[in-house]
Amino acid sequence: MNEETTNIGVKWGLILGGILVAYTIVLYSIDMSLMIGGITQYLPILFVIAIGFLVAKSYKETHKGFGSFGDIFKQLLITFAIGVAISLTVKFVLFNFIDTDAAQQLMDLSIEKTSEMMESLGAELPEEALEKMANTNPFAVSTIIISFASLTFGNILFGLMIAGITKKEENTFE
């Protein structure tokens, strides 16, 4: 993989990270409850998918309109890993150093929304589950690492689909 090709993934990873950070800061500034549940939690998925297609397009533009599944997927993997790492790093700093009270507020909102959802389904959240949720720090280093792994895995699935849709192999027999 040459430097120009690697730069595609890095460039778009930085852009994706910037978009996700800006989105987090906007939600944080407007109303933190927007960060828990609702349609606002699914909008970043659209950002990831859109950036994924732009990565594939950029790759193919630098390779005369062609791109193998593997090469496009590598660029998507680099992009998604960098974007998620930037986003989670900013969240870690924001909720552990800048506004530590906000982390507890988000946890309280999360417990409240989870309880409401369970009640709407006719069930009740067990006390031990509530207690476990209340004692979990969603912005601890271990939780951030788990979030990175799960988000990257989820994005890999999008990457596989995008690479499959956008690949265009060069016909060497013509």
C-alpha positions in Angstrom: 0.0 0.0 0.0 1.6 3.2 -1.1 1.6 6.5 0.8 -0.9 8.2 -1.4 -3.4 5.3 -0.8 -2.8 5.3 2.9 -3.4 9.1 3.0 -7.0 8.5 1.7 -7.9 6.5 4.8 -6.2 8.9 7.1 -7.7 12.0 5.5 -11.2 10.7 5.6 -10.7 9.3 9.1 -9.8 12.8 10.3 -12.8 14.2 8.6 -15.1 11.5 10.1 -13.6 12.1 13.5 -14.2 15.9 13.1 -17.8 15.3 12.1 -18.5 13.0 15.0 -16.8 15.4 17.5 -18.8 18.3 16.1 -22.0 16.3 16.4 -21.2 15.4 20.0 -20.4 19.0 20.9 -23.6 20.2 19.3 -25.8 17.7 21.1 -23.9 18.4 24.4 -24.4 22.2 23.9 -28.1 22.0 23.0 -29.3 19.4 25.4 -27.5 16.4 26.8 -30.6 14.3 26.8 -30.4 14.3 22.9 -27.3 12.0 23.4 -29.5 9.3 24.9 -32.0 7.5 22.7 -34.1 8.9 19.9 -33.2 9.5 16.3 -30.2 11.6 17.2 -28.3 8.5 18.3 -28.7 6.9 14.9 -27.5 9.9 12.8 -23.8 9.1 13.2 -24.5 5.8 11.4 -25.5 7.9 8.3 -22.3 9.9 8.7 -20.2 6.7 8.7 -22.0 5.3 5.7 -21.7 8.5 3.7 -18.1 8.9 4.5 -17.6 5.3 3.6 -18.9 5.8 0.1 -16.7 9.0 -0.3 -13.6 7.0 0.8 -14.4 4.4 -1.9 -14.9 7.1 -4.5 -11.7 8.8 -3.5 -9.8 5.6 -3.7 -11.1 4.7 -7.2 -10.4 8.3 -8.4 -6.7 7.8 -7.6 -6.6 4.4 -9.2 -8.1 5.1 -12.7 -11.7 4.3 -11.6 -10.8 0.8 -10.3 -10.6 -0.6 -6.8 -10.6 -4.1 -5.5 -12.7 -5.2 -2.6 -9.7 -5.7 -0.4 -8.1 -2.3 -1.2 -11.3 -0.3 -0.6 -12.0 -2.3 2.6 -8.5 -1.4 3.9 -9.1 2.3 3.4 -12.5 2.0 5.1 -11.0 0.2 8.0 -8.3 2.9 8.4 -11.0 5.6 8.1 -13.4 4.1 10.6 -10.7 3.3 13.2 -9.3 6.9 13.1 -12.8 8.5 13.2 -14.0 6.4 16.1 -10.7 6.9 18.0 -10.9 10.7 17.7 -14.6 10.8 18.7 -14.1 8.5 21.7 -11.0 10.4 22.8 -12.9 13.7 22.8 -15.8 12.2 24.7 -13.3 10.7 27.3 -11.7 14.2 27.8 -15.0 16.0 27.9 -16.7 13.8 30.4 -13.7 12.9 32.6 -11.8 16.2 32.7 -13.9 19.1 31.4 -17.4 18.4 32.7 -17.4 15.5 35.1 -20.9 16.2 36.3 -22.2 15.7 32.8 -21.2 12.0 32.9 -23.4 11.4 35.9 -26.2 13.4 34.3 -26.0 11.2 31.2 -26.0 8.1 33.3 -29.1 9.2 35.2 -30.8 10.0 31.9 -29.9 6.6 30.5 -31.3 4.8 33.6 -34.5 6.9 33.4 -34.9 6.2 29.6 -34.2 2.5 30.1 -36.7 2.2 32.9 -39.3 4.1 30.8 -38.7 1.7 27.9 -39.0 -1.4 30.1 -42.3 0.0 31.6 -43.7 0.7 28.2 -43.1 -3.0 27.4 -44.9 -4.0 30.5 -41.7 -5.1 32.4 -39.8 -3.7 35.2 -36.0 -3.3 35.4 -34.6 -5.4 38.3 -33.1 -3.5 41.2 -29.7 -5.1 40.7 -29.6 -4.1 37.0 -30.4 -0.5 38.0 -27.7 -0.6 40.7 -25.2 -2.0 38.2 -26.1 0.7 35.7 -25.7 3.4 38.3 -22.3 2.2 39.3 -20.9 2.0 35.8 -18.9 4.8 34.4 -19.6 4.9 30.6 -16.5 7.1 30.1 -13.9 5.0 32.0 -10.9 3.9 30.0 -12.1 0.2 30.0 -15.5 1.2 28.8 -14.0 3.5 26.1 -11.8 0.6 24.9 -14.8 -1.7 24.7 -16.8 1.0 22.9 -13.9 1.4 20.4 -13.9 -2.3 19.7 -17.6 -2.6 19.3 -18.0 0.5 17.2 -15.1 -0.5 15.0 -16.6 -4.0 14.6 -20.0 -2.4 13.6 -18.3 -0.1 11.2 -16.4 -3.0 9.7 -19.7 -4.6 8.7 -20.7 -1.3 6.9 -17.2 -1.4 5.4 -17.7 -4.9 4.0 -21.0 -3.8 2.4 -19.6 -0.6 1.0 -16.5 -2.3 -0.4 -18.7 -5.0 -2.0 -21.0 -2.4 -3.6 -18.3 -0.1 -4.8 -15.5 -2.5 -6.0 -14.6 -2.4 -9.6 -11.9 -4.8 -10.7 -9.7 -3.9 -13.6 -10.1 -6.4 -16.5 -6.6 -7.5 -17.3 -7.6 -9.7 -20.2 -8.6 -6.8 -22.5 
